[in-house]
Amino acid sequence: MNTRALPSQHTDLLFVYLAYALRYLYLLILTPFYGRVLGVEGYAQVLAAMSLMNMVWLFVSWGFVAAGGREIATAPRSGYGGIFWQHVSARALLSTLALGGGIVATLASPILASHPVIGVCAVLLGIVSAYNLGWYFTASERPRHTVKLEVLGFVLSLIPILSLVRAPGDAWVVLACLLVSGVLALALAHWWVRHEISPARFSPAAGLALVRSSSTLFIYTCSSTLLVASSTYLLSLLSSGSEVGSFGAAERLVSVGLSVMGPASQIFVPRITALFLHDEGAAFRMVRKAALLLGGIGLAGLVASLLLGHWVVRLIFGAGFEASVPVLHLLAIVFPLAAINQIIGAYVLVPQHREGLLTRVTLFGAGLSLLCAIPAGLAWGALGMAAARVGGELAVAAMLLLTSWRMGILQRLLDPESEKTP
């Protein structure tokens, strides 16, 4: 077992959540700024570009975050370098494919094709984001490093965006500023770990082996999040800029709420992974604590969206985004469903190397969503895309709950006394 000294779990969790408050301050500043300065059409360009960026990010990451986190969490510090360079090699192999595919995707979207610089910046930003070392710091019990880098990125992008973006035609400036800040933060991250990862051992063969071994995790990650990441881009192929702006604004608010669950995973997942190797009872106790936290966040997100959605949309985005309110109300159902899916999937099944089962379930949900998204997006625009996303999340949650019950996992989570049974 890894016996390196660890900071207090509760101190780390408190620090991460306090630091994440800066993320919401950042969004509370920029989101209204985008809505008012860029307008619905200009903001739609930014949202479509960010959706494309997320697709590229997911592709180049290829399930490496979960695989690498699992390796680092159980490896001695002397083994970090080999793991790191294998992951860099694998990402390098996929980056070329992502660049070509991203350019094609830019030209395929009417919104992005009319401003190709925005699409190219989005593709490059996705590639840069895939190289971030959040997985490395989190799995090696240094989540504070991840937060520091994220806050640095906020500062480096916020100031130039507020200074340079002045008109609806400046959407490309937003993407350029985000790209520059991403590169600078990535350079600092690699500087911090330079002694741990030297000497360089770039190996295409090792990278290709990692791509192959992580394919199941990629299918799971891709199927569970690709439709979410690509929804705004997909709608840009099917509907008008106003529909893209309405859906994207509501989806952005939901994404902000869902991201509150992120800090918990940075703290809990590496430790749950290590505990499953030595003490399943302790692992399930920690999963239960995480479930209470994430369940509370999911319920709070649902209630807040339903009760305050109209006021929040008007306050943040201003005039022209009224159509986002019913979309937000529908998407709010995702909050509790996402909490269920994350607890059972990322906190229990993946640490126990049962990603094959998880992949089959999430593939079904993603397929159902995609099957509904295209006709629903064509027929009802933003509301149709929102309904397709909710349907996919609901299908995944139902199947995971049923499967975990049959495997006895749900009983252990709901009944602490079951841990005492031989």
ABEGO torsion letter per residue (X at the ends): XBABBBBBAAAAAAAAAAAAAAAAAAAAAAAAAAAAAAEAAAAAAAAAAAAAAAAAAAAAAGGAAAAAAAAAAABBAAAAAAAAAAAAAAAAAAAAAAAAAAAAAAAABAAAAABAAAAAAAAAAAAAAAABAAAAAAAAGBAAAAAAAAAAAAAAAAAAAAAABABAAAAAAAAAAAAAAAAAAAAAAAAAAAAAAOBBBBBAAAAAAAAAAAAAAAAAAAAAAAAAAAAAAAAAAABBAAAAAAAAAAAAAAAAAAAAAAAAAAAAAAAAAAAAAABAAAAAAAAAAAAAAAAAAAAAAAAAAAAAAAAAAAAAAEBGAAAAAAAAAAAAAAAAAAAAAAAAAAAAAAAAGAAAAAAAAAAAAAAAAAAAAAAAAAAAEAAAAAAAAAAAAAAAAAAAAAAAAAAGAAAAAABAAAAABX
